[in-house]
Amino acid sequence: MSFPDGFLWGAGTSAYQIEGHHGRGESVWEVFCRRPGAVEGGGDGSRACDSFLRWREDVELVKELGLSAYRFSTGWSRVMPDGAHADPEALDHYERFTDALLEAGVEPVLTLNHWDMPSSLTWAERSSVNAFTAYAQAVADRLADRVTWWITQNEPWIIALLGYQLGLHAPGVADLGTAVKAGHHVLLGHGAAADVLHAHAGTRAGCALSLFPCDPATGSQADRAAARGSDGYVNRWYLDPLLGDGYPADMREHWERALGHGLDFIQDGDEAAIGGRSDFLGVNYYTRRVMAAAPPDPFPWKVVGPSGDVARTDEGWEINPGALRDLLAGLSGRFPGTPLMITENGGVFGDTPAHDGRVHDTRRIAYLRDHVAAVQEALDAGADVRGYLHWSLMDNFEWALGYRPRFGLVHVDYATGARTVKDSGRYYARLIAGGGTAPALPRIEAYG
Ligand code: IFM
């Protein structure tokens, strides 16, 4: 296998998931984690991986793995504790961190909003867009002279779905209309932040979308329509406006029907302020959805699979690298001229250190090998993919699921903060050193 020159090989994390508190302002997650039962195991991000203090170790890990890119986020509530005024010392921290990456020859990929919004703000209000713009401005003023790749928002659909529709993530709102409105404000925030970034020469701004290919459970007309509807809800509602096509008409009708009123929070000029500003699209891919028709309240579709004996991660998510290949090829076909970057891809495999002190996470190795091969196949089919950033560099706080699910290439002992490179991390280092060529290793044929 060969990948294009300059292809970025990396891994990602986010501030709330790894940094620990260490003087940051209160974010919506601090508040949410205090709700009894909100987080499995009752945990929160107050300590996490302690990366705010151990950041030099993290840079060493990035070097040890031979990554050419590292995706991290600036903590919104650290940079702007009150939601309005920047803390210069917080920016000093991120400046030191960025410089350490650059000195190591590692391309920083900086996410502005990875969910740790200051608790004084909410995406339910349109004013959040101005607050986000001011935050983007503060970070860009400090770092846009040295950071090329910027991700404005991470996973608008997940923010809207889990944060405002189901109340399973911060801020814990459960209201469909608020969710649709909040999602719109998140996209407006992308547009405004991209404009801020583009005032600095050489920056590339993109939004990272959680994209779930939606397949019909059967060939029936009803199930095919269900898959199309689900695709509109999860993917097209965000993709289309971001990439300049405006909100899809079928989904506008769907929302008006489901909410029983018009979408007056989408004002004249909003779609123009969202679209045409993405220098690349961030693709977060984990799995796909298999859909069947359902009674239309509030959605005429339901997730029914994949069911049966398919390969799955320890979290039960189907492992399907072929869907990644088709997704990438389909995106490049539909949006030619928009480069793609895989900003997240990974799985939960709960392996912990064995008697020899090593973590033999052979299923993550197989997962990594097969998804990298899928990227290669997409490139061969003409997709314009610029990088692959595995999720995650290290085990971390997995939001409402707490510390149970482990996504890392590096194991973290939460009691001590000790980091141990897993076998998958070693494998990835060899794969990167070989330019994407999968090292031949025994015992990785099956997901177990
Ligand atoms: O850990 C999260 C990340 O913060 C956002 N995307 C999905 C990951 C795994 O669930």
Residues whose N, C-alpha, C, O or C-beta is under 5 A from the ligand:
A	BS01	IFM	none
